Amino acid sequence: MLVLASAAASAEPDRERLKHLLVQECGSCHGLTLNGGLGRPLTREALANFPVETVRDIILDGLPGTPMPPWRPLLSIPEASVIADMLKSGEIR
């Protein structure tokens, strides 16, 4: 399991660390290419109708009644915002 240091996070989240987290942790359910698996696709197209704030909140709080866990205990709001932005922009492929 990847250990995150949210409590000691700097003002600017480490984008490279978050990219790695996205591929390794999120990819285990959403597919390593984020095109879907156990979880829904996380491609730019699949997230097009969701505001970045909604994506951030799902990352932080999970989706009750689904396997999507809350990451709030491990990620700061700025870190989740960066991940949501990377997903929405299609930066991660």
C-alpha positions as a Python dict, from the first residue, in 0.01 Angstrom:
ca = {
    (1, 'M'): (0, 0, 0),
    (2, 'L'): (126, 344, -88),
    (3, 'V'): (186, 558, 219),
    (4, 'L'): (71, 917, 185),
    (5, 'A'): (191, 1202, 400),
    (6, 'S'): (-106, 1436, 382),
    (7, 'A'): (-45, 1581, 725),
    (8, 'A'): (298, 1695, 614),
    (9, 'A'): (188, 1792, 264),
    (10, 'S'): (339, 2106, 125),
    (11, 'A'): (130, 2392, -11),
    (12, 'E'): (170, 2253, -363),
    (13, 'P'): (80, 1882, -400),
    (14, 'D'): (343, 1659, -562),
    (15, 'R'): (188, 1593, -905),
    (16, 'E'): (427, 1308, -991),
    (17, 'R'): (344, 1125, -667),
    (18, 'L'): (-26, 1178, -733),
    (19, 'K'): (7, 1047, -1091),
    (20, 'H'): (173, 736, -953),
    (21, 'L'): (-105, 699, -696),
    (22, 'L'): (-367, 737, -967),
    (23, 'V'): (-220, 468, -1189),
    (24, 'Q'): (-136, 222, -909),
    (25, 'E'): (-420, 265, -662),
    (26, 'C'): (-708, 390, -876),
    (27, 'G'): (-597, 172, -1167),
    (28, 'S'): (-643, -141, -958),
    (29, 'C'): (-1022, -94, -984),
    (30, 'H'): (-1064, 148, -1273),
    (31, 'G'): (-815, -30, -1499),
    (32, 'L'): (-449, 61, -1547),
    (33, 'T'): (-548, 272, -1849),
    (34, 'L'): (-844, 411, -1650),
    (35, 'N'): (-1082, 282, -1916),
    (36, 'G'): (-1284, 89, -1660),
    (37, 'G'): (-1273, -238, -1473),
    (38, 'L'): (-1450, -307, -1145),
    (39, 'G'): (-1495, 71, -1130),
    (40, 'R'): (-1622, 306, -1396),
    (41, 'P'): (-1395, 455, -1661),
    (42, 'L'): (-1206, 764, -1545),
    (43, 'T'): (-1133, 904, -1889),
    (44, 'R'): (-1184, 1268, -1979),
    (45, 'E'): (-1483, 1166, -2190),
    (46, 'A'): (-1643, 961, -1912),
    (47, 'L'): (-1606, 1251, -1667),
    (48, 'A'): (-1705, 1528, -1910),
    (49, 'N'): (-2045, 1592, -1748),
    (50, 'F'): (-1910, 1603, -1392),
    (51, 'P'): (-1776, 1929, -1247),
    (52, 'V'): (-1422, 1899, -1112),
    (53, 'E'): (-1559, 1963, -761),
    (54, 'T'): (-1787, 1659, -790),
    (55, 'V'): (-1497, 1440, -900),
    (56, 'R'): (-1288, 1575, -609),
    (57, 'D'): (-1567, 1504, -361),
    (58, 'I'): (-1613, 1148, -489),
    (59, 'I'): (-1239, 1091, -447),
    (60, 'L'): (-1252, 1225, -92),
    (61, 'D'): (-1580, 1070, 25),
    (62, 'G'): (-1625, 764, -196),
    (63, 'L'): (-1962, 647, -323),
    (64, 'P'): (-2181, 480, -60),
    (65, 'G'): (-2320, 146, -172),
    (66, 'T'): (-2035, 92, -420),
    (67, 'P'): (-1678, -39, -387),
    (68, 'M'): (-1547, 321, -424),
    (69, 'P'): (-1379, 395, -88),
    (70, 'P'): (-1329, 736, 68),
    (71, 'W'): (-972, 863, 33),
    (72, 'R'): (-1020, 1156, 272),
    (73, 'P'): (-818, 982, 546),
    (74, 'L'): (-521, 960, 307),
    (75, 'L'): (-549, 1264, 80),
    (76, 'S'): (-579, 1635, 147),
    (77, 'I'): (-838, 1846, -33),
    (78, 'P'): (-564, 2006, -251),
    (79, 'E'): (-430, 1661, -344),
    (80, 'A'): (-778, 1535, -437),
    (81, 'S'): (-833, 1854, -638),
    (82, 'V'): (-514, 1793, -836),
    (83, 'I'): (-618, 1432, -906),
    (84, 'A'): (-964, 1546, -1016),
    (85, 'D'): (-808, 1808, -1243),
    (86, 'M'): (-570, 1552, -1396),
    (87, 'L'): (-860, 1318, -1466),
    (88, 'K'): (-1084, 1590, -1609),
    (89, 'S'): (-807, 1722, -1834),
    (90, 'G'): (-713, 1379, -1963),
    (91, 'E'): (-357, 1427, -1836),
    (92, 'I'): (-347, 1063, -1721),
    (93, 'R'): (-372, 801, -1995),
}
